[in-house]
Amino acid sequence: MIENGYVEFFRQTSPYIHAHRGKTFVIALGGDAVLHGNFHSTVHDIALLQSLGIRVVLVHGARPQTEQRMALSGIKSEFSQGLRITDGDAIQCVKEAVGATRLQIESELSMGLPNSPMHGAGVRVIGGNFITAKPVGVRDGIDFQRTGEVRRIDGAAIDSQLQQGSLVLISPIGFSPTGEAFNLSYQDLASQVAVALKAEKLILMTEARGVLRDNSLVRALSLPELESLRDVSVHSAEQQMLASAHQACDRGVDRVHLVSCAEDGSLLSELFTRDGSGTLVMKDHSEVIRSATIDDVGGIIELIAPLEEQQVLVKRSRELLEAEISRFMLVVHPEGVLLGCAALYPTAADEVGELACVATHGEFHGQGIASRLFDAIVENAQQKGLKQLFVLTTQTAHWFLERGFVEAQVTDLPAQKQSLYNYQRNSRIFSKDI
């Protein structure tokens, strides 16, 4: 017997799977995430992303591992301005900690036991000297010694490995042209890698659920809202996370996700469900209403197919949609999922247009999407000099009546449309002056 809940969940994830395939995601995984009991599942989820056709760059940290090695060596940790002061002894501990952490991650990604999530995954992990670093130097009188910052990222080399299907693993150590090793902030490194690759997403995974305010998770933040939070943040770890998110978003990364490494499945929930599990950062996190392009044809077909099967909409072929794509307007979710569509067709009567193919994604009914799209269509029609809209419908008469349409007859249609009226379908006709 098929479990309907599973089938429905799988179907609901399909728009996100299609949207993410072929895209580049940079994932920043802190050293605390590697030590966490959920690390095993987190790595499997990252491998799953790659199996779904997502190009994955994984940047890891190793701060707690470095702390452990320094404590064992009797070396005191010193910090200033949120950065470790890395002297000659400390850099040796950093190298050992980073190397051991990297091997642990590679080991997890190499697992392929039967009856395990990694069975048959065949993940190829690639590393390299992709990062050129330089010393932070002296700031406010403090010499940070072997603490460094990114000087250059070989984005072309990383992209080449991604094109070959590899998962690229980057450690928080960079080398200067003279061969010196420098300790880097993994979050800053991940942010700059995402910018260099023009990645679609930067995902920062820490033990925090995301951004919390008054013990409630903030689901989405615009860039101005993020800036205001940075000013009031009191925790250095949160400040660094917000700074990295701000840097990436401000410099062209479309979406930054702040996700928990402690909650099992949080990464998948964030990427493949509507509500997500963490905090999404965008320059503007509101939905977008825009004109359709030829690249949207596939999404429109997927959106209207259920309504065509129910005979709510007249079936349209891909060829027809491609020819008429300039007639369509769309509502697009911040995650790129198509939420609704509608089309405005001209008629032989100069001041009359036809509203057609109004559809809303099944998961988003009752959220006012169709109404906002209708308002955009009306504005577009008015800009074109139209004075009246008409619509033909079989099952949504009340929706149009609630928006000021009145019932009309076939004889009220423009002459060209009268000749094309399908009496077998017997659609009701409504019109509205605009």
Secondary structure, 3 states (H helix, E strand, C coil): CCCHHHHHHHHHHHHHHHHHCCCEEEEEECHHHHHCCCHHHHHHHHHHHHHCCCEEEEEECCHHHHHHHHHHCCCCCCEECCEECECHHHHHHHHHHHHHHHHHHHHHHCCCCCCCCCCCCCCCEECCCCEEEEECCEECCEECECEEEEEEECHHHHHHHHHCCCEEEECCEEECCCCCEEECCHHHHHHHHHHHHCCCEEEEEECCCCEEECCEEECEEEHHHHHHHHHHCCCHHHHHHHHHHHHHHHCCCCEEEEEECCCCCHHHHHHHCCCCCCEEEECCCCCEEEECCHHHHHHHHHHHHHHHHCCCCCCCCHHHHHHHHHHEEEEECCCCCEEEEEEEEECCCCCEEEEEEEEECHHHCCCCHHHHHHHHHHHHHHHCCCCEEEEEECCCHHHHHCCCCEEECHHHCCHHHHHHCCCCCCCEEEEEEC
